[in-house]
Amino acid sequence: MAIEEQKAAAGAAAGVAFALLSFLIWGLSPVYWKLLKSVPAFEILMHRMIWSFLFLLPLLALRGRWPEFVSTLKTPRRMYGLLASTIIVACNWFTFIYAINHDQVLQASLGYYINPLVNVLLGTLILKERLRPLQGVAVGLATIAVLYLTVGYGRIPWMALILAFTFGFYGLIRKMVAVGALVGLSVETLLLSAPATVYLIYLETAGRGAFLHAGADVSILLMGAATVTGLPLLLFTMGARRIHLSTVGFLQYLAPTCNFLLAVFVFGEPFSGTKAMAFALIWIALAIYSADSLRHYRRTRPAG
């Protein structure tokens, strides 16, 4: 029994390390995208889709997911769901890159802080899940934070809201489509690879493409977008299956926290009193949400 417990503890430790590394990569990814600031966000997105698909193809074989991939392509119901998730994740990725390369990393951070609360809201409105009282308080505080930020600046933080809601709807759709994370992302990048290739060929013929024309460093970075996309996903899937969902829930805040610290202390984005108050309300909301989620998990998990 002691040996089994040691194996379980080692597996959990490895799971935490994998998940932690995945969220760190996601959290520090603005540094990578900033290096491509000279390239339009939409063009970066097209390269990200193509190179990510090429990166994921051998992973499907190495992890034994090729039969599931082929089966998914032959299942219309799954493909309809993945087509919807493809459009949504493309919108999410584009907004994230656009926000970073237009010096709005704080908005990106805010969006991913809000996302867990958006998930609760979507679960209540669409899946008819019951909203627990403290969850309602957390969602209410997040709403107040967004309204406060809107009134304080006279404009809606649209990038933060797009990131929060697109990722929320993406998770909702992927929850309803019975496909693994690696296979699902492979299909999504495949679906966009064809139009992305056409668009990039058009840029090339028009003499406006960055690849192979804006310097070797830019070309390598565009190709490397595949690693920034696929590697953290692979690490996350390796970690998530070894640790409790509640642990994943706490670790997910690492990515927007890294975004926040980069925005304020590295990129020098202005952090006014209005933003400070909005973030404070969001952090309080997340503290309430996390405490409630942990308590609920402890009450409902099976004995032993």
Secondary structure, DSSP 8 states (H G I E B T S, - for coil): -HHHHHHHHHHHHHHHHHHHHHHHHHHHHHHHHHTTTTS-HHHHHHHHHHHHHHHHHHHHHHTT-HHHHHHHHT-HHHHHHHHHHHHHHHHHHHHHHHHHHTT-HHHHHHHHHHHHHHHHHHHHHTS-----HHHHHHHHHHHHHHHHHHHHHTS--HHHHHHHHHHHHHHHHHHHS---HHHHHHHHHHHHHHHHHHHHHHHHHTT---TTTS-HHHHHHHHHHHHHHHHHHHHHHHHHTTS-HHHHHHHTTHHHHHHHHIIIIIS-----HHHHHHHHHHHHHHHHHHHHHHHHHHHHS---
